[in-house]
């Protein structure tokens, strides 16, 4: 995994850390080899699965930065009507190939410039490891774009790494502070905040799932 992270860092250094072009370059350079996508293990995130199993209702879902589509495909199989987008065209094409049987609306889109008709349109908005992969100057602009997408009685679910000490990390990923996480859904009603880790994590890694409702 160190080799994968070093490859991602090299791409960021070549492009400039305050731009998002590196996502496309990473997926394109991977040339179909999932090993080079450090945040993808071929399965939906466990924290998302656990949350979904607690929710009986279904509806429209938006997966932000869908990557190779594992979370989008899982939600689709669970009965959600899924729209999934990524800024990387290569990622979206790869996701389509990986999940040809799921009825998902795949799109290339930029979180900073989303369609106006998406506002107040989704029963569920899911962000997994996207904000933590975005450099801070862009992250603080991108984060407020999420809550307005949620319709009344809908949920926003954000999953990522937690920075307990709120200290700078030479990422990506850049673990998020609790104060920043709380700000993502400050126009919504907090529902749940869970800390934990995955079986593959280092002992010092802490992950979170934060849920809000409109």
Secondary structure as the mmCIF struct_conf table of DSSP 4:
data_model
#
loop_
_struct_conf.conf_type_id
_struct_conf.id
_struct_conf.beg_label_comp_id
_struct_conf.beg_label_asym_id
_struct_conf.beg_label_seq_id
_struct_conf.end_label_comp_id
_struct_conf.end_label_asym_id
_struct_conf.end_label_seq_id
HELX_RH_AL_P HELX_RH_AL_P1 UNK A 2 UNK A 15
TURN_TY1_P TURN_TY1_P1 UNK A 17 UNK A 18
BEND BEND1 UNK A 20 UNK A 20
HELX_RH_AL_P HELX_RH_AL_P2 UNK A 21 UNK A 30
TURN_TY1_P TURN_TY1_P2 UNK A 31 UNK A 32
HELX_RH_3T_P HELX_RH_3T_P1 UNK A 34 UNK A 36
TURN_TY1_P TURN_TY1_P3 UNK A 38 UNK A 39
BEND BEND2 UNK A 42 UNK A 43
HELX_RH_AL_P HELX_RH_AL_P3 UNK A 46 UNK A 54
STRN STRN1 UNK A 60 UNK A 64
BEND BEND3 UNK A 65 UNK A 65
TURN_TY1_P TURN_TY1_P4 UNK A 67 UNK A 68
BEND BEND4 UNK A 69 UNK A 69
HELX_RH_AL_P HELX_RH_AL_P4 UNK A 70 UNK A 77
TURN_TY1_P TURN_TY1_P5 UNK A 78 UNK A 79
STRN STRN2 UNK A 81 UNK A 86
BEND BEND5 UNK A 87 UNK A 87
HELX_RH_AL_P HELX_RH_AL_P5 UNK A 89 UNK A 98
TURN_TY1_P TURN_TY1_P6 UNK A 99 UNK A 101
BEND BEND6 UNK A 102 UNK A 102
STRN STRN3 UNK A 105 UNK A 108
HELX_RH_3T_P HELX_RH_3T_P2 UNK A 111 UNK A 113
HELX_RH_3T_P HELX_RH_3T_P3 UNK A 116 UNK A 118
TURN_TY1_P TURN_TY1_P7 UNK A 119 UNK A 120
STRN STRN4 UNK A 122 UNK A 128
BEND BEND7 UNK A 129 UNK A 130
HELX_RH_3T_P HELX_RH_3T_P4 UNK A 131 UNK A 133
BEND BEND8 UNK A 134 UNK A 134
HELX_RH_AL_P HELX_RH_AL_P6 UNK A 136 UNK A 142
HELX_RH_3T_P HELX_RH_3T_P5 UNK A 143 UNK A 145
TURN_TY1_P TURN_TY1_P8 UNK A 146 UNK A 146
HELX_RH_3T_P HELX_RH_3T_P6 UNK A 147 UNK A 149
STRN STRN5 UNK A 150 UNK A 163
BEND BEND9 UNK A 164 UNK A 165
BEND BEND10 UNK A 171 UNK A 173
HELX_LH_PP_P HELX_LH_PP_P1 UNK A 175 UNK A 175
STRN STRN6 UNK A 176 UNK A 177
HELX_RH_AL_P HELX_RH_AL_P7 UNK A 178 UNK A 184
TURN_TY1_P TURN_TY1_P9 UNK A 185 UNK A 187
BEND BEND11 UNK A 188 UNK A 188
STRN STRN7 UNK A 189 UNK A 196
TURN_TY1_P TURN_TY1_P10 UNK A 199 UNK A 200
BEND BEND12 UNK A 201 UNK A 201
TURN_TY1_P TURN_TY1_P11 UNK A 203 UNK A 204
STRN STRN8 UNK A 207 UNK A 213
#
